[in-house]
């Protein structure tokens, strides 16, 4: 099966404009996210799916230098952006990731891809696998996996604005049509917030990178947890931030 990770990215974040191209240890946030997705070693194609607005020309210019495929589509109809990006590379399995997760875990993603593929090889019906249906992982390690038939069904049937804007609500909102499963961790770490949406998030992520980043390897999830155990004041930097209802990157 052809596995494609689609990273949705745009410059127009309402709370932190331009966040995906902020520089962190000498590299744009988007480059860090791509590195961490690629580290799963289970993906055939990485697509950066941005909008057709002029504000996102900077993402368009950067993407080819990062060794990924670039796709432009609707800003508001992100479901169609994903659908046509998938058509462009003829992917059979799609992973949805957002570009504001510079601590994304490639090891976790590989385990999720293997779970999805193994269950389907066994003949079990599984249309959608996510680690966010019931959160146990830190926010910022979010991944959703689904096949092309599921995406095509959603593209055809989803009519509500929030279903078009956020890609997957139609899927997990229709259990009568789709078989889905939550991918849970051994511990509940859902109180951790490692995504980038506010200046407080930036201060935490910047501090984690300052403490742990090296050019010869990626920061591991357990390393981050150990750092926060040693320095609990770091986690307090963004503990008060309230997540918006659904991410729109």
C-alpha positions in Angstrom: 0.0 0.0 0.0 1.2 3.5 -0.7 1.3 5.5 2.5 1.2 9.3 2.4 1.5 11.7 5.3 -0.3 15.0 4.6 0.9 17.9 6.7 -1.6 20.8 6.6 0.1 24.1 6.9 -0.8 27.8 6.5 0.5 31.1 7.6 -2.8 32.6 8.7 -3.2 31.2 12.3 -5.5 33.4 14.3 -3.6 33.1 17.6 0.0 32.9 16.3 0.3 34.1 12.6 3.2 32.7 10.7 3.9 30.1 13.4 4.8 27.2 10.9 7.8 29.2 9.6 9.1 30.5 12.9 12.7 29.4 13.4 13.7 27.0 16.1 17.3 26.1 16.5 18.1 27.4 13.0 15.2 25.6 11.2 11.6 26.5 10.5 9.0 24.7 12.6 7.6 23.1 9.4 11.1 21.5 8.7 11.2 20.0 12.2 7.7 18.5 11.7 8.7 17.0 8.4 11.9 15.5 9.9 9.9 14.0 12.7 7.2 12.5 10.4 9.9 11.2 8.1 11.6 9.5 11.1 8.8 7.0 11.3 10.4 5.3 8.3 7.0 4.0 7.3 5.9 6.6 4.8 6.2 6.6 1.0 5.3 10.3 0.4 5.1 13.4 2.5 2.8 16.2 1.2 2.7 19.7 2.5 -0.9 20.8 1.8 -1.2 24.6 2.0 -3.7 27.1 0.7 -4.0 28.9 -2.6 -3.8 32.3 -0.8 -0.8 34.6 -1.6 0.0 34.7 2.1 1.1 31.0 1.8 3.6 31.6 -1.0 6.4 31.4 1.6 5.4 27.8 2.4 5.3 27.1 -1.3 8.8 28.4 -1.7 10.2 26.4 1.2 8.6 23.0 0.6 10.8 21.9 -2.3 13.9 22.5 -0.3 12.6 20.1 2.4 12.2 17.2 0.0 8.4 17.0 0.1 5.6 17.3 -2.4 3.7 20.6 -2.4 -0.1 20.8 -2.9 -2.2 24.0 -2.8 -6.0 24.0 -2.3 -8.9 25.7 -0.5 -8.2 27.5 2.7 -11.6 26.7 4.3 -12.5 23.4 2.6 -9.5 21.5 4.0 -11.3 18.2 3.4 -11.1 18.9 -0.4 -7.5 20.0 0.0 -6.7 16.6 1.5 -8.8 14.7 -1.1 -7.2 16.3 -4.1 -3.7 16.1 -2.6 -4.2 12.4 -2.1 -5.4 12.0 -5.7 -2.3 13.8 -6.9 0.0 11.1 -5.4 -2.5 8.1 -5.7 -2.1 7.2 -2.0 -4.0 4.3 -0.6 -3.4 5.1 3.1 -3.4 8.7 4.4 -1.9 10.1 7.6 -3.2 13.5 8.8 -0.7 15.6 10.7 -0.7 19.4 11.4 2.3 21.6 10.9 2.3 23.1 14.5 3.6 20.0 16.2 7.5 20.3 16.3 7.6 17.6 19.0 5.7 15.0 16.9 6.8 11.4 17.6 7.8 9.3 14.6 8.1 6.2 16.7 4.5 6.6 17.8 3.4 7.2 14.2 5.2 4.0 13.0 3.4 2.0 15.7 0.1 3.4 14.6 0.8 2.7 10.9 1.7 -0.9 11.8 -1.5 -1.3 13.9 -3.6 0.0 11.0 -1.9 -2.3 8.4 -1.9 -5.4 10.6 -5.6 -5.2 11.5 -6.5 -4.7 7.9 -4.3 -7.6 6.8 -6.1 -9.8 9.3 -9.4 -9.0 7.6 -10.6 -6.7 10.4 -12.6 -3.7 9.1 -10.8 -0.6 10.1 -11.4 2.7 8.3 -10.0 5.2 10.7 -7.3 5.0 13.5 -6.6 8.0 15.7 -4.8 8.7 19.0 -7.2 11.6 19.7 -10.6 9.9 20.0 -9.8 9.4 23.7 -6.6 11.3 24.5 -3.8 9.6 26.3 -0.8 11.1 24.5 0.4 14.7 24.9 -1.4 17.2 22.6 1.0 17.8 19.7 1.5 14.1 19.0 -1.8 13.8 17.2 -2.1 11.5 14.2 -5.1 10.2 12.2 -4.9 7.3 9.7 -7.5 6.4 7.1 -7.7 4.8 3.7 -8.6 6.5 0.4 -12.1 5.0 0.2 -12.9 6.6 3.6 -11.6 10.0 2.6 -13.5 9.8 -0.7 -16.7 8.9 1.2 -16.2 11.9 3.4 -15.4 14.2 0.5 -18.6 13.1 -1.2 -21.0 13.2 1.7 -19.7 15.9 4.2 -21.8 19.1 4.0 -21.5 20.9 7.3 -18.8 23.7 7.3 -17.0 22.2 10.3 -16.8 18.8 8.5 -15.2 20.5 5.5 -12.9 22.7 7.5 -11.5 20.0 9.8 -11.2 17.0 7.5 -12.1 14.1 9.8 -15.2 15.1 11.9 -17.5 13.5 9.3 -15.7 10.2 9.6 -15.7 9.8 13.4 -19.1 11.5 13.6 -20.7 8.6 11.6 -20.0 5.3 13.4 -22.8 3.7 11.4 -20.7 4.2 8.2 -17.1 3.8 9.4 -15.2 1.4 11.7 -12.8 3.3 13.8 -10.4 2.7 16.7 -8.6 4.7 19.2 -4.8 4.2 19.7 -4.1 4.6 23.4 -0.9 4.8 25.3 0.0 2.9 28.5 -0.2 6.1 30.5 -2.5 9.0 30.5 -0.2 11.9 29.4 -3.1 14.0 27.9 -2.5 16.9 30.3 0.7 17.8 28.5 0.4 20.4 25.8 3.2 20.3 23.2 1.5 21.9 20.2 2.2 25.4 19.0 -0.7 27.8 19.0 0.2 30.6 21.3 3.2 32.6 22.6 3.0 30.5 25.8 3.3 27.3 23.7 6.3 28.8 21.9 8.1 29.5 25.1 7.7 25.9 26.3 8.7 24.4 22.9 11.7 26.8 22.6 12.8 25.8 26.2 12.5 22.1 25.4 14.6 22.5 22.2 17.2 24.7 24.0 17.6 21.9 26.5 17.5 18.8 24.3 18.1 19.6 20.7 21.0 18.1 18.8 21.7 18.1 15.1 22.6 14.4 15.0 19.3 13.0 16.4 15.7 13.9 17.2 14.3 14.6 20.6 12.5 11.6 22.1 9.2 11.7 23.9 10.6 10.1 27.0 13.4 12.7 27.0 10.8 15.5 27.1 8.9 13.8 29.9 12.1 13.4 31.9 13.0 17.1 31.4 9.5 18.2 32.5 9.8 16.0 35.6 13.1 17.7 36.5 11.8 21.2 35.6 8.0 21.2 36.3 8.0 25.0 35.9 8.4 24.5 32.2 5.0 22.7 31.8 3.4 25.5 33.7 4.3 27.9 30.9 1.3 26.9 28.9 -0.8 24.8 31.3 -3.5 27.5 31.3 -3.9 27.6 27.5 -7.3 26.5 26.4 -7.3 24.5 23.1 -9.6 25.7 20.4 -12.4 23.3 19.6 -10.7 21.9 16.5 -7.4 22.8 15.0 -7.3 24.7 11.7 -3.7 24.9 10.4 
